[in-house]
Protein backbone atom coordinates (compact mmCIF):
# COMPACT_ATOMS: atom_id res chain seq x y z
CA UNK A 1 0.00 0.00 0.00
CA UNK A 2 1.11 3.55 -0.61
CA UNK A 3 2.16 5.32 2.60
CA UNK A 4 0.18 8.12 4.15
CA UNK A 5 2.28 11.29 3.86
CA UNK A 6 1.56 14.89 4.75
CA UNK A 7 4.05 17.77 4.88
CA UNK A 8 3.53 20.35 7.67
CA UNK A 9 -0.18 19.62 8.16
CA UNK A 10 -2.07 22.31 10.03
CA UNK A 11 -5.03 20.21 11.11
CA UNK A 12 -6.54 18.91 14.30
CA UNK A 13 -5.73 15.44 15.56
CA UNK A 14 -9.23 14.23 14.76
CA UNK A 15 -9.00 15.34 11.13
CA UNK A 16 -5.58 13.73 10.72
CA UNK A 17 -6.80 10.42 12.16
CA UNK A 18 -9.83 10.46 9.85
CA UNK A 19 -7.54 11.19 6.87
CA UNK A 20 -5.27 8.28 7.82
CA UNK A 21 -8.21 5.88 8.18
CA UNK A 22 -9.70 7.04 4.88
CA UNK A 23 -6.37 6.70 3.08
CA UNK A 24 -5.70 3.12 4.20
CA UNK A 25 -9.31 2.07 3.73
CA UNK A 26 -9.12 3.17 0.10
CA UNK A 27 -5.71 1.51 -0.28
CA UNK A 28 -7.06 -1.77 1.09
CA UNK A 29 -10.02 -1.69 -1.28
CA UNK A 30 -7.74 -0.93 -4.22
CA UNK A 31 -5.30 -3.72 -3.36
CA UNK A 32 -8.12 -6.18 -2.74
CA UNK A 33 -9.51 -5.45 -6.21
CA UNK A 34 -6.06 -5.98 -7.77
CA UNK A 35 -5.53 -9.24 -5.90
CA UNK A 36 -8.97 -10.53 -6.85
CA UNK A 37 -8.33 -9.53 -10.45
CA UNK A 38 -5.07 -11.48 -10.51
CA UNK A 39 -6.21 -14.81 -9.09
CA UNK A 40 -5.90 -17.85 -11.31
CA UNK A 41 -9.38 -19.26 -10.72
CA UNK A 42 -10.84 -16.19 -12.45
CA UNK A 43 -8.32 -16.45 -15.29
CA UNK A 44 -6.22 -13.48 -14.13
CA UNK A 45 -8.45 -10.73 -15.66
CA UNK A 46 -5.96 -8.02 -14.64
CA UNK A 47 -3.27 -9.73 -16.70
CA UNK A 48 -5.64 -9.93 -19.67
CA UNK A 49 -6.48 -6.24 -19.30
CA UNK A 50 -2.79 -5.30 -19.14
CA UNK A 51 -2.03 -7.30 -22.29
CA UNK A 52 -4.91 -5.71 -24.20
CA UNK A 53 -3.86 -2.25 -23.01
CA UNK A 54 -0.27 -2.85 -24.14
CA UNK A 55 -1.49 -4.08 -27.51
CA UNK A 56 -3.69 -1.01 -27.98
CA UNK A 57 -0.73 1.20 -27.03
CA UNK A 58 1.43 -0.41 -29.73
CA UNK A 59 -1.36 0.01 -32.26
CA UNK A 60 -1.82 3.70 -31.47
CA UNK A 61 1.88 4.60 -31.18
CA UNK A 62 3.38 2.49 -33.97
CA UNK A 63 0.38 1.32 -36.01
CA UNK A 64 1.41 -2.21 -35.10
CA UNK A 65 -1.66 -4.39 -35.71
CA UNK A 66 0.45 -7.52 -35.23
CA UNK A 67 1.44 -6.32 -31.77
CA UNK A 68 -2.22 -5.93 -30.81
CA UNK A 69 -3.00 -9.43 -32.05
CA UNK A 70 0.00 -10.91 -30.25
CA UNK A 71 -0.81 -9.22 -26.94
CA UNK A 72 -4.48 -10.15 -27.08
CA UNK A 73 -3.54 -13.72 -27.98
CA UNK A 74 -1.10 -13.84 -25.07
CA UNK A 75 -3.67 -12.44 -22.63
CA UNK A 76 -6.51 -14.72 -23.69
CA UNK A 77 -4.35 -17.85 -23.76
CA UNK A 78 -2.78 -16.99 -20.41
CA UNK A 79 -6.22 -16.54 -18.84
CA UNK A 80 -7.47 -19.78 -20.38
CA UNK A 81 -4.40 -21.67 -19.14
CA UNK A 82 -4.79 -20.41 -15.58
CA UNK A 83 -8.54 -21.01 -15.45
CA UNK A 84 -8.33 -24.54 -16.88
CA UNK A 85 -5.34 -25.34 -14.66
CA UNK A 86 -7.25 -24.25 -11.56
CA UNK A 87 -10.24 -26.41 -12.46
CA UNK A 88 -8.04 -29.44 -13.11
CA UNK A 89 -6.23 -28.91 -9.80
CA UNK A 90 -9.58 -28.88 -8.02
CA UNK A 91 -10.61 -32.13 -9.67
CA UNK A 92 -7.22 -33.61 -8.84
CA UNK A 93 -8.06 -33.48 -5.14
CA UNK A 94 -10.77 -36.11 -5.68
CA UNK A 95 -8.40 -38.62 -7.30
CA UNK A 96 -6.28 -41.36 -5.84
CA UNK A 97 -2.74 -40.42 -4.84
CA UNK A 98 -1.00 -42.55 -7.46
CA UNK A 99 -2.94 -41.09 -10.38
CA UNK A 100 -2.52 -37.56 -9.04
CA UNK A 101 1.25 -38.00 -8.62
CA UNK A 102 1.60 -39.28 -12.18
CA UNK A 103 -0.53 -36.42 -13.47
CA UNK A 104 1.58 -33.80 -11.69
CA UNK A 105 4.76 -35.40 -13.01
CA UNK A 106 3.44 -35.05 -16.58
CA UNK A 107 2.31 -31.45 -16.08
CA UNK A 108 5.42 -30.10 -14.42
CA UNK A 109 7.82 -31.51 -16.98
CA UNK A 110 6.64 -29.18 -19.75
CA UNK A 111 8.98 -26.18 -19.82
CA UNK A 112 8.98 -24.99 -23.43
CA UNK A 113 6.03 -24.46 -25.76
CA UNK A 114 6.61 -27.80 -27.52
CA UNK A 115 6.91 -29.61 -24.20
CA UNK A 116 3.68 -28.00 -22.98
CA UNK A 117 1.84 -29.42 -25.97
CA UNK A 118 3.35 -32.89 -25.48
CA UNK A 119 2.51 -32.73 -21.78
CA UNK A 120 -1.07 -31.80 -22.66
CA UNK A 121 -1.43 -34.80 -24.99
CA UNK A 122 0.12 -37.11 -22.40
CA UNK A 123 -2.17 -35.66 -19.72
CA UNK A 124 -5.26 -36.25 -21.87
CA UNK A 125 -4.24 -39.85 -22.62
CA UNK A 126 -3.39 -40.43 -18.95
CA UNK A 127 -6.81 -39.14 -17.89
CA UNK A 128 -8.70 -41.29 -20.39
CA UNK A 129 -6.78 -44.45 -19.49
CA UNK A 130 -7.13 -43.64 -15.80
CA UNK A 131 -10.88 -43.27 -16.19
CA UNK A 132 -11.19 -46.58 -18.06
CA UNK A 133 -9.24 -48.49 -15.40
CA UNK A 134 -10.39 -46.48 -12.38
CA UNK A 135 -12.94 -48.97 -11.03
CA UNK A 136 -10.51 -51.89 -11.10
CA UNK A 137 -7.44 -50.08 -9.75
CA UNK A 138 -9.31 -48.18 -7.02
CA UNK A 139 -11.20 -51.27 -5.87
CA UNK A 140 -8.01 -53.32 -5.64
CA UNK A 141 -6.28 -50.47 -3.78
CA UNK A 142 -9.21 -50.19 -1.38
CA UNK A 143 -9.08 -53.89 -0.55
CA UNK A 144 -5.31 -53.71 -0.04
CA UNK A 145 -5.32 -50.67 2.22
CA UNK A 146 -8.58 -51.06 4.17
CA UNK A 147 -9.31 -54.76 3.68
CA UNK A 148 -12.57 -56.66 3.67
CA UNK A 149 -15.97 -55.59 2.43
CA UNK A 150 -15.59 -51.98 3.60
CA UNK A 151 -12.37 -51.58 1.61
CA UNK A 152 -14.04 -53.12 -1.44
CA UNK A 153 -16.97 -50.70 -1.42
CA UNK A 154 -14.77 -47.73 -0.52
CA UNK A 155 -12.46 -48.46 -3.45
CA UNK A 156 -15.44 -49.11 -5.72
CA UNK A 157 -16.92 -45.71 -4.83
CA UNK A 158 -13.65 -43.94 -5.53
CA UNK A 159 -13.33 -45.84 -8.78
CA UNK A 160 -16.78 -44.76 -9.95
CA UNK A 161 -15.95 -41.13 -9.18
CA UNK A 162 -12.60 -41.45 -10.94
CA UNK A 163 -14.30 -42.81 -14.06
CA UNK A 164 -15.74 -39.34 -14.57
CA UNK A 165 -13.20 -37.01 -12.95
CA UNK A 166 -10.00 -38.45 -14.41
CA UNK A 167 -10.93 -38.00 -18.09
CA UNK A 168 -12.33 -34.53 -17.35
CA UNK A 169 -9.14 -33.55 -15.53
CA UNK A 170 -7.11 -34.93 -18.44
CA UNK A 171 -9.12 -32.81 -20.89
CA UNK A 172 -8.59 -29.73 -18.71
CA UNK A 173 -4.86 -30.47 -18.50
CA UNK A 174 -4.77 -30.69 -22.29
CA UNK A 175 -6.62 -27.36 -22.59
CA UNK A 176 -4.33 -25.71 -20.05
CA UNK A 177 -1.10 -26.96 -21.63
CA UNK A 178 -2.29 -26.07 -25.14
CA UNK A 179 -3.16 -22.55 -23.98
CA UNK A 180 0.29 -22.26 -22.39
CA UNK A 181 1.81 -23.27 -25.73
CA UNK A 182 -0.08 -20.47 -27.49
CA UNK A 183 0.89 -18.02 -24.72
CA UNK A 184 4.59 -18.90 -24.97
CA UNK A 185 4.55 -18.56 -28.75
CA UNK A 186 2.91 -15.13 -28.44
CA UNK A 187 5.53 -14.09 -25.86
CA UNK A 188 8.36 -15.23 -28.14
CA UNK A 189 6.82 -13.38 -31.05
CA UNK A 190 6.54 -10.20 -28.96
CA UNK A 191 10.18 -10.54 -27.87
CA UNK A 192 11.38 -10.90 -31.45
CA UNK A 193 9.30 -7.91 -32.54
CA UNK A 194 10.80 -5.80 -29.72
CA UNK A 195 14.34 -6.81 -30.74
CA UNK A 196 13.62 -6.02 -34.37
CA UNK A 197 12.17 -2.60 -33.48
CA UNK A 198 15.15 -1.78 -31.26
CA UNK A 199 17.63 -2.73 -33.98
CA UNK A 200 15.74 -0.60 -36.53
CA UNK A 201 15.77 2.44 -34.22
CA UNK A 202 19.48 2.02 -33.51
CA UNK A 203 20.28 1.76 -37.21
CA UNK A 204 18.26 4.91 -37.95
CA UNK A 205 20.07 6.79 -35.19
CA UNK A 206 23.48 5.67 -36.50
CA UNK A 207 22.60 6.94 -39.97
Backbone as CSV, one residue per row, in Angstrom:
resi,resn,N_x,N_y,N_z,CA_x,CA_y,CA_z,C_x,C_y,C_z
1,UNK,0.841,-1.191,0.000,0.000,0.000,0.000,0.879,1.245,0.000
2,UNK,0.381,2.296,-0.626,1.107,3.550,-0.613,1.049,4.156,0.787
3,UNK,2.158,4.757,1.242,2.164,5.319,2.605,1.313,6.581,2.691
4,UNK,0.904,6.878,3.887,0.176,8.123,4.149,1.215,9.202,4.466
5,UNK,1.288,10.225,3.660,2.285,11.289,3.862,1.604,12.657,3.822
6,UNK,1.988,13.486,4.750,1.564,14.891,4.755,2.764,15.740,5.187
7,UNK,2.947,16.875,4.542,4.053,17.767,4.876,3.497,18.992,5.601
8,UNK,3.957,19.207,6.836,3.527,20.347,7.667,2.004,20.505,7.695
9,UNK,1.293,19.488,8.134,-0.176,19.619,8.160,-0.627,20.521,9.314
10,UNK,-1.502,21.434,8.996,-2.074,22.307,10.027,-3.525,21.895,10.241
11,UNK,-3.704,20.751,10.871,-5.034,20.213,11.107,-5.120,19.711,12.532
12,UNK,-6.345,19.475,12.966,-6.535,18.906,14.295,-6.214,17.417,14.270
13,UNK,-6.030,16.874,15.460,-5.727,15.440,15.564,-6.861,14.587,14.997
14,UNK,-8.065,14.987,15.231,-9.228,14.225,14.757,-9.266,14.161,13.235
15,UNK,-8.992,15.305,12.595,-9.000,15.337,11.127,-7.873,14.478,10.564
16,UNK,-6.701,14.536,11.177,-5.577,13.728,10.716,-5.872,12.233,10.836
17,UNK,-6.457,11.835,11.975,-6.801,10.420,12.164,-7.823,9.977,11.129
18,UNK,-8.819,10.796,10.853,-9.827,10.463,9.845,-9.206,10.349,8.459
19,UNK,-8.237,11.260,8.164,-7.543,11.192,6.872,-6.736,9.907,6.741
20,UNK,-6.058,9.522,7.833,-5.267,8.283,7.823,-6.171,7.076,7.593
21,UNK,-7.275,7.010,8.323,-8.206,5.884,8.176,-8.791,5.828,6.767
22,UNK,-9.139,6.995,6.242,-9.701,7.043,4.885,-8.675,6.586,3.855
23,UNK,-7.432,7.066,4.024,-6.371,6.697,3.077,-6.170,5.188,3.021
24,UNK,-5.998,4.547,4.193,-5.698,3.119,4.201,-6.928,2.270,3.876
25,UNK,-8.109,2.781,4.142,-9.314,2.067,3.726,-9.400,2.012,2.204
26,UNK,-9.111,3.141,1.566,-9.115,3.173,0.101,-8.000,2.318,-0.476
27,UNK,-6.827,2.330,0.179,-5.715,1.509,-0.282,-6.050,0.023,-0.183
28,UNK,-6.680,-0.370,0.921,-7.059,-1.773,1.091,-8.059,-2.210,0.033
29,UNK,-9.025,-1.367,-0.260,-10.021,-1.693,-1.280,-9.370,-1.811,-2.653
30,UNK,-8.434,-0.897,-2.936,-7.740,-0.933,-4.223,-6.904,-2.198,-4.367
31,UNK,-6.145,-2.531,-3.307,-5.296,-3.717,-3.356,-6.125,-4.994,-3.423
32,UNK,-7.248,-5.004,-2.706,-8.121,-6.180,-2.740,-8.655,-6.410,-4.141
33,UNK,-9.010,-5.328,-4.832,-9.507,-5.449,-6.208,-8.415,-5.979,-7.127
34,UNK,-7.169,-5.499,-6.935,-6.061,-5.980,-7.768,-5.759,-7.452,-7.508
35,UNK,-5.788,-7.841,-6.234,-5.525,-9.244,-5.898,-6.604,-10.139,-6.482
36,UNK,-7.868,-9.730,-6.317,-8.972,-10.526,-6.848,-8.892,-10.620,-8.365
37,UNK,-8.451,-9.528,-8.993,-8.335,-9.527,-10.452,-7.157,-10.320,-10.973
38,UNK,-6.264,-10.744,-10.082,-5.067,-11.479,-10.506,-5.113,-12.960,-10.171
39,UNK,-6.163,-13.416,-9.515,-6.206,-14.810,-9.095,-6.425,-15.725,-10.292
40,UNK,-5.865,-16.914,-10.189,-5.899,-17.845,-11.313,-7.297,-18.406,-11.567
41,UNK,-8.088,-18.598,-10.497,-9.376,-19.265,-10.717,-10.357,-18.379,-11.494
42,UNK,-10.047,-17.073,-11.600,-10.838,-16.190,-12.450,-10.165,-15.960,-13.801
43,UNK,-9.031,-16.621,-14.018,-8.324,-16.453,-15.286,-7.448,-15.217,-15.349
44,UNK,-7.109,-14.643,-14.191,-6.224,-13.476,-14.128,-6.715,-12.350,-15.044
45,UNK,-7.920,-11.793,-14.783,-8.449,-10.735,-15.657,-7.576,-9.487,-15.705
46,UNK,-6.852,-9.187,-14.615,-5.964,-8.018,-14.642,-4.833,-8.211,-15.652
47,UNK,-4.305,-9.439,-15.712,-3.267,-9.735,-16.697,-3.788,-9.582,-18.112
48,UNK,-5.020,-10.060,-18.345,-5.636,-9.926,-19.669,-5.818,-8.457,-20.021
49,UNK,-6.285,-7.668,-19.050,-6.481,-6.240,-19.298,-5.162,-5.545,-19.616
50,UNK,-4.099,-5.901,-18.893,-2.785,-5.296,-19.144,-2.273,-5.642,-20.541
51,UNK,-2.480,-6.908,-20.955,-2.029,-7.304,-22.295,-2.793,-6.550,-23.380
52,UNK,-4.104,-6.432,-23.208,-4.910,-5.715,-24.202,-4.513,-4.242,-24.246
53,UNK,-4.275,-3.657,-23.069,-3.859,-2.253,-23.011,-2.522,-2.048,-23.714
54,UNK,-1.577,-2.951,-23.482,-0.268,-2.849,-24.135,-0.404,-2.982,-25.647
55,UNK,-1.269,-3.913,-26.074,-1.487,-4.082,-27.508,-2.110,-2.846,-28.142
56,UNK,-3.073,-2.232,-27.465,-3.691,-1.006,-27.976,-2.671,0.125,-28.040
57,UNK,-1.772,0.174,-27.047,-0.731,1.200,-27.031,0.193,1.057,-28.241
58,UNK,0.572,-0.181,-28.568,1.432,-0.410,-29.731,0.711,-0.034,-31.024
59,UNK,-0.594,-0.320,-31.062,-1.361,0.007,-32.261,-1.444,1.514,-32.461
60,UNK,-1.678,2.245,-31.376,-1.824,3.697,-31.471,-0.489,4.375,-31.751
61,UNK,0.574,3.937,-31.052,1.880,4.599,-31.179,2.585,4.246,-32.484
62,UNK,2.564,2.950,-32.838,3.377,2.487,-33.973,2.533,1.947,-35.144
63,UNK,1.216,1.916,-34.968,0.381,1.322,-36.007,0.614,-0.167,-36.154
64,UNK,1.021,-0.804,-35.066,1.406,-2.214,-35.095,0.194,-3.106,-34.809
65,UNK,-0.486,-3.519,-35.866,-1.656,-4.393,-35.708,-1.224,-5.766,-35.195
66,UNK,-0.054,-6.219,-35.684,0.455,-7.517,-35.231,0.710,-7.529,-33.733
67,UNK,1.208,-6.406,-33.204,1.443,-6.318,-31.766,0.161,-6.432,-30.976
68,UNK,-0.906,-5.816,-31.476,-2.216,-5.926,-30.807,-2.691,-7.372,-30.801
69,UNK,-2.560,-8.036,-31.950,-3.003,-9.428,-32.046,-2.193,-10.320,-31.118
70,UNK,-0.854,-10.097,-31.100,0.001,-10.913,-30.246,-0.326,-10.729,-28.765
71,UNK,-0.528,-9.479,-28.351,-0.814,-9.218,-26.943,-2.176,-9.765,-26.533
72,UNK,-3.165,-9.606,-27.391,-4.483,-10.151,-27.082,-4.435,-11.676,-27.033
73,UNK,-3.699,-12.261,-27.978,-3.540,-13.717,-27.981,-2.872,-14.201,-26.711
74,UNK,-1.815,-13.485,-26.300,-1.099,-13.839,-25.066,-2.029,-13.728,-23.862
75,UNK,-2.789,-12.638,-23.779,-3.672,-12.439,-22.634,-4.770,-13.474,-22.548
76,UNK,-5.409,-13.752,-23.681,-6.508,-14.723,-23.691,-6.000,-16.125,-23.374
77,UNK,-4.882,-16.510,-24.000,-4.349,-17.855,-23.760,-3.840,-18.007,-22.331
78,UNK,-3.253,-16.945,-21.785,-2.779,-16.989,-20.407,-3.958,-17.163,-19.439
79,UNK,-5.033,-16.416,-19.680,-6.221,-16.538,-18.837,-6.836,-17.930,-18.949
80,UNK,-6.903,-18.444,-20.180,-7.471,-19.783,-20.382,-6.625,-20.843,-19.691
81,UNK,-5.301,-20.698,-19.772,-4.402,-21.671,-19.143,-4.576,-21.677,-17.627
82,UNK,-4.655,-20.500,-17.031,-4.789,-20.409,-15.581,-6.150,-20.922,-15.116
83,UNK,-7.196,-20.583,-15.837,-8.543,-21.012,-15.453,-8.682,-22.529,-15.561
84,UNK,-8.243,-23.086,-16.697,-8.330,-24.539,-16.883,-7.440,-25.277,-15.892
85,UNK,-6.246,-24.716,-15.628,-5.345,-25.336,-14.660,-5.923,-25.363,-13.264
86,UNK,-6.624,-24.292,-12.885,-7.247,-24.245,-11.560,-8.354,-25.278,-11.443
87,UNK,-9.165,-25.410,-12.488,-10.242,-26.411,-12.462,-9.672,-27.827,-12.372
88,UNK,-8.621,-28.103,-13.135,-8.039,-29.444,-13.112,-7.396,-29.741,-11.766
89,UNK,-6.801,-28.716,-11.134,-6.231,-28.910,-9.795,-7.315,-29.236,-8.782
90,UNK,-8.464,-28.588,-8.925,-9.575,-28.879,-8.024,-10.082,-30.297,-8.183
91,UNK,-10.184,-30.749,-9.433,-10.612,-32.131,-9.666,-9.572,-33.121,-9.179
92,UNK,-8.297,-32.715,-9.246,-7.218,-33.610,-8.835,-7.312,-34.009,-7.375
93,UNK,-7.937,-33.172,-6.562,-8.055,-33.481,-5.139,-9.001,-34.651,-4.878
94,UNK,-9.832,-34.994,-5.860,-10.775,-36.105,-5.684,-10.195,-37.428,-6.183
95,UNK,-8.981,-37.417,-6.700,-8.400,-38.616,-7.299,-7.521,-39.366,-6.307
96,UNK,-7.182,-40.593,-6.687,-6.276,-41.363,-5.842,-4.868,-40.796,-5.955
97,UNK,-4.065,-41.036,-4.928,-2.742,-40.419,-4.836,-1.817,-40.817,-5.978
98,UNK,-1.892,-42.083,-6.394,-0.999,-42.552,-7.459,-1.293,-41.820,-8.769
99,UNK,-2.561,-41.755,-9.133,-2.937,-41.085,-10.378,-2.580,-39.606,-10.322
100,UNK,-2.820,-38.973,-9.184,-2.518,-37.559,-9.041,-1.018,-37.299,-9.137
101,UNK,-0.205,-38.160,-8.546,1.250,-37.997,-8.619,1.745,-38.127,-10.054
102,UNK,1.216,-39.101,-10.786,1.601,-39.285,-12.182,1.170,-38.084,-13.019
103,UNK,-0.007,-37.581,-12.740,-0.529,-36.424,-13.467,0.338,-35.189,-13.233
104,UNK,0.728,-34.949,-12.002,1.576,-33.801,-11.693,2.958,-33.940,-12.329
105,UNK,3.462,-35.170,-12.373,4.761,-35.404,-13.013,4.697,-35.018,-14.489
106,UNK,3.604,-35.383,-15.156,3.443,-35.051,-16.578,3.340,-33.541,-16.764
107,UNK,2.556,-32.889,-15.928,2.308,-31.453,-16.082,3.555,-30.619,-15.841
108,UNK,4.311,-30.946,-14.811,5.420,-30.096,-14.415,6.714,-30.401,-15.156
109,UNK,6.638,-31.252,-16.164,7.821,-31.510,-16.985,7.686,-30.901,-18.375
110,UNK,6.769,-29.918,-18.503,6.644,-29.185,-19.754,7.163,-27.772,-19.565
111,UNK,8.366,-27.486,-20.053,8.980,-26.178,-19.820,8.830,-25.265,-21.030
112,UNK,9.078,-25.799,-22.230,8.980,-24.989,-23.431,7.607,-25.179,-24.064
113,UNK,7.340,-24.389,-25.121,6.031,-24.456,-25.762,5.767,-25.844,-26.331
114,UNK,6.801,-26.453,-26.975,6.614,-27.796,-27.516,6.373,-28.824,-26.434
115,UNK,7.081,-28.681,-25.313,6.910,-29.614,-24.204,5.550,-29.450,-23.544
116,UNK,5.026,-28.227,-23.518,3.679,-28.000,-22.981,2.656,-28.785,-23.800
117,UNK,2.793,-28.730,-25.112,1.842,-29.419,-25.974,1.930,-30.925,-25.781
118,UNK,3.151,-31.451,-25.709,3.350,-32.887,-25.484,2.784,-33.294,-24.123
119,UNK,3.032,-32.450,-23.113,2.509,-32.730,-21.775,0.981,-32.739,-21.779
120,UNK,0.384,-31.837,-22.560,-1.069,-31.805,-22.657,-1.639,-33.070,-23.278
121,UNK,-0.975,-33.561,-24.336,-1.426,-34.801,-24.995,-1.260,-35.987,-24.053
122,UNK,-0.108,-36.034,-23.362,0.118,-37.111,-22.396,-0.893,-37.047,-21.260
123,UNK,-1.201,-35.824,-20.799,-2.173,-35.663,-19.722,-3.557,-36.116,-20.134
124,UNK,-3.948,-35.813,-21.367,-5.256,-36.251,-21.868,-5.323,-37.771,-21.944
125,UNK,-4.275,-38.382,-22.514,-4.237,-39.846,-22.618,-4.224,-40.485,-21.226
126,UNK,-3.467,-39.905,-20.313,-3.388,-40.433,-18.955,-4.746,-40.373,-18.256
127,UNK,-5.485,-39.274,-18.489,-6.809,-39.138,-17.888,-7.809,-40.138,-18.452
128,UNK,-7.759,-40.335,-19.764,-8.700,-41.287,-20.391,-8.416,-42.714,-19.925
129,UNK,-7.147,-43.102,-19.944,-6.776,-44.449,-19.493,-7.103,-44.626,-18.014
130,UNK,-6.823,-43.578,-17.227,-7.133,-43.644,-15.803,-8.612,-43.812,-15.544
131,UNK,-9.437,-43.122,-16.337,-10.880,-43.273,-16.186,-11.366,-44.664,-16.557
132,UNK,-10.776,-45.245,-17.597,-11.186,-46.576,-18.059,-10.811,-47.668,-17.049
133,UNK,-9.716,-47.460,-16.341,-9.244,-48.488,-15.397,-9.517,-48.121,-13.941
134,UNK,-10.225,-47.015,-13.730,-10.389,-46.479,-12.376,-11.098,-47.450,-11.433
135,UNK,-12.160,-48.081,-11.905,-12.941,-48.967,-11.032,-12.076,-50.129,-10.542
136,UNK,-11.330,-50.728,-11.465,-10.507,-51.892,-11.095,-9.376,-51.486,-10.159
137,UNK,-8.611,-50.458,-10.550,-7.441,-50.077,-9.752,-7.839,-49.554,-8.370
138,UNK,-8.887,-48.744,-8.304,-9.306,-48.183,-7.018,-9.886,-49.244,-6.100
139,UNK,-10.625,-50.191,-6.684,-11.201,-51.267,-5.867,-10.102,-52.147,-5.281
140,UNK,-9.125,-52.514,-6.112,-8.007,-53.322,-5.636,-7.232,-52.577,-4.558
141,UNK,-7.002,-51.286,-4.760,-6.280,-50.473,-3.779,-7.063,-50.379,-2.469
142,UNK,-8.382,-50.264,-2.584,-9.212,-50.192,-1.381,-9.155,-51.470,-0.563
143,UNK,-9.168,-52.598,-1.249,-9.080,-53.891,-0.551,-7.716,-54.050,0.108
144,UNK,-6.650,-53.582,-0.592,-5.306,-53.710,-0.038,-5.104,-52.847,1.202
145,UNK,-5.583,-51.611,1.142,-5.320,-50.666,2.224,-6.292,-50.813,3.391
146,UNK,-7.570,-51.006,3.100,-8.576,-51.064,4.165,-9.020,-52.490,4.477
147,UNK,-8.964,-53.354,3.467,-9.309,-54.756,3.675,-10.803,-55.018,3.796
148,UNK,-11.198,-56.216,3.470,-12.575,-56.660,3.672,-13.597,-55.980,2.771
149,UNK,-14.846,-56.115,3.207,-15.972,-55.586,2.429,-15.946,-54.052,2.404
150,UNK,-15.601,-53.442,3.542,-15.593,-51.980,3.604,-14.560,-51.407,2.624
151,UNK,-13.392,-52.038,2.544,-12.369,-51.581,1.607,-12.807,-51.747,0.168
152,UNK,-13.537,-52.865,-0.082,-14.036,-53.118,-1.439,-14.995,-52.018,-1.880
153,UNK,-15.969,-51.712,-1.036,-16.972,-50.704,-1.415,-16.382,-49.291,-1.409
154,UNK,-15.433,-49.030,-0.519,-14.771,-47.726,-0.517,-13.988,-47.525,-1.809
155,UNK,-13.219,-48.549,-2.199,-12.462,-48.465,-3.450,-13.364,-48.388,-4.660
156,UNK,-14.488,-49.131,-4.606,-15.441,-49.106,-5.725,-16.038,-47.715,-5.895
157,UNK,-16.370,-47.070,-4.764,-16.922,-45.712,-4.832,-15.931,-44.726,-5.422
158,UNK,-14.677,-44.825,-4.976,-13.646,-43.936,-5.532,-13.434,-44.211,-7.015
159,UNK,-13.516,-45.488,-7.373,-13.332,-45.841,-8.778,-14.423,-45.279,-9.657
160,UNK,-15.665,-45.308,-9.173,-16.781,-44.757,-9.945,-16.630,-43.252,-10.136
161,UNK,-16.189,-42.577,-9.073,-15.951,-41.130,-9.179,-14.816,-40.849,-10.165
162,UNK,-13.746,-41.637,-10.064,-12.600,-41.450,-10.944,-12.908,-41.701,-12.406
163,UNK,-13.899,-42.550,-12.675,-14.302,-42.815,-14.058,-14.720,-41.539,-14.768
164,UNK,-15.290,-40.609,-14.003,-15.736,-39.336,-14.571,-14.661,-38.255,-14.431
165,UNK,-14.101,-38.134,-13.219,-13.201,-37.009,-12.949,-11.854,-37.117,-13.661
166,UNK,-11.332,-38.315,-13.803,-10.005,-38.455,-14.412,-9.974,-38.036,-15.880
167,UNK,-10.924,-38.486,-16.706,-10.926,-37.999,-18.093,-11.180,-36.497,-18.198
168,UNK,-12.060,-35.972,-17.326,-12.334,-34.530,-17.353,-11.084,-33.748,-16.971
169,UNK,-10.380,-34.208,-15.926,-9.135,-33.547,-15.527,-8.091,-33.638,-16.632
170,UNK,-8.040,-34.779,-17.321,-7.115,-34.929,-18.444,-7.425,-33.953,-19.563
171,UNK,-8.727,-33.766,-19.850,-9.119,-32.810,-20.889,-8.767,-31.382,-20.482
172,UNK,-8.944,-31.057,-19.196,-8.588,-29.727,-18.706,-7.072,-29.512,-18.739
173,UNK,-6.321,-30.564,-18.406,-4.861,-30.472,-18.497,-4.438,-30.205,-19.941
174,UNK,-5.080,-30.895,-20.873,-4.773,-30.686,-22.287,-5.088,-29.252,-22.701
175,UNK,-6.243,-28.734,-22.262,-6.622,-27.359,-22.592,-5.644,-26.362,-21.985
176,UNK,-5.251,-26.611,-20.736,-4.326,-25.710,-20.048,-2.960,-25.696,-20.715
177,UNK,-2.431,-26.882,-21.015,-1.096,-26.960,-21.626,-1.100,-26.400,-23.042
178,UNK,-2.196,-26.622,-23.782,-2.293,-26.068,-25.139,-2.332,-24.548,-25.086
179,UNK,-3.097,-24.009,-24.129,-3.164,-22.552,-23.978,-1.804,-21.981,-23.596
180,UNK,-1.059,-22.709,-22.761,0.286,-22.258,-22.395,1.218,-22.266,-23.605
181,UNK,1.014,-23.232,-24.508,1.808,-23.273,-25.735,1.563,-22.026,-26.566
182,UNK,0.276,-21.670,-26.724,-0.082,-20.467,-27.491,0.470,-19.221,-26.813
183,UNK,0.374,-19.177,-25.474,0.888,-18.025,-24.720,2.391,-17.860,-24.914
184,UNK,3.139,-18.963,-24.820,4.590,-18.901,-24.967,4.992,-18.473,-26.373
185,UNK,4.254,-18.947,-27.372,4.547,-18.559,-28.751,4.285,-17.071,-28.964
186,UNK,3.209,-16.559,-28.333,2.907,-15.127,-28.439,3.976,-14.305,-27.737
187,UNK,4.465,-14.793,-26.583,5.529,-14.086,-25.861,6.806,-14.042,-26.682
188,UNK,7.161,-15.168,-27.312,8.364,-15.230,-28.136,8.249,-14.299,-29.329
189,UNK,7.050,-14.259,-29.910,6.825,-13.377,-31.054,6.956,-11.915,-30.647
190,UNK,6.419,-11.565,-29.467,6.541,-10.198,-28.958,8.000,-9.828,-28.713
191,UNK,8.763,-10.783,-28.157,10.176,-10.536,-27.869,10.951,-10.284,-29.159
192,UNK,10.679,-11.075,-30.176,11.381,-10.898,-31.451,11.009,-9.567,-32.083
193,UNK,9.718,-9.186,-31.968,9.304,-7.907,-32.542,9.993,-6.767,-31.828
194,UNK,10.136,-6.846,-30.497,10.799,-5.796,-29.723,12.269,-5.681,-30.128
195,UNK,12.934,-6.831,-30.319,14.338,-6.814,-30.736,14.480,-6.188,-32.123
196,UNK,13.568,-6.550,-33.010,13.623,-6.015,-34.371,13.408,-4.510,-34.363
197,UNK,12.453,-4.040,-33.567,12.170,-2.604,-33.483,13.359,-1.846,-32.912
198,UNK,13.980,-2.412,-31.878,15.150,-1.777,-31.263,16.290,-1.657,-32.260
199,UNK,16.546,-2.750,-32.990,17.627,-2.733,-33.982,17.354,-1.676,-35.067
200,UNK,16.101,-1.570,-35.491,15.738,-0.597,-36.528,15.970,0.830,-36.038
201,UNK,15.577,1.105,-34.783,15.771,2.441,-34.215,17.252,2.778,-34.086
202,UNK,18.049,1.789,-33.645,19.484,2.023,-33.506,20.113,2.323,-34.853
203,UNK,19.728,1.552,-35.864,20.275,1.762,-37.207,19.912,3.159,-37.740
204,UNK,18.675,3.575,-37.470,18.260,4.907,-37.947,19.055,5.993,-37.227
205,UNK,19.301,5.807,-35.932,20.071,6.792,-35.193,21.514,6.853,-35.689
206,UNK,22.098,5.689,-36.001,23.482,5.670,-36.498,23.610,6.349,-37.854
207,UNK,22.561,6.270,-38.651,22.596,6.936,-39.966,22.660,8.446,-39.797
